[in-house]
Amino acid sequence: MGRRSHCNISLLLLLLFSVLVSMGASYLVTVHVQNNIGDEIYLDTRCRSDDYELGQRMLGEGEEWNWEFRAIEGYSHFWCYFRWYDDRERIWYSGDFNVYHASGLFNSYIQKCRHNCVWSANRQGFFLYRVDWQQWQQTDEWSIDSIGNKTI
């Protein structure tokens, strides 16, 4: 074998190694967002990642929106904007919350929800089901939506 063949084999092995390492650094994650506000209230939901718009959904009471993606350590970030109208109080509520963020060297979502992150929106706020605790944890509270509550 000539010197050129050794160089080609070395490049091929390097390429194969790179592909295997990159495949090992990603894993499949499912995110679930549930509307548990009650009182037949619709939850206006718009979700996206740093580079992909998932779109907008109107979730009825008890409905769920879920999606899968390949998480890449340090890069995967999904968040959602939520908005709903409280008929009892006649007030709009909203929130802009992270639903998955693999940042830095330590991905806390692996500990919190493994590869299946289940979120629940209810009247008190936004909750993540923590598999490590086997219970719900409130992560965020609703804000009064000043734009939706202005009178014209």
Secondary structure by P-SEA (a helix, b strand, c coil): ccaaaaaaaaaaaaaaaaaaaaaaabbbbbbbbbcccccccccbbbbbccccccccccccccbbbbbccccccccbbbbbbbbbbccccccccccccccccccccccccccccccbbbbbbccccbbbbcccccbbbbcccccccccccccc
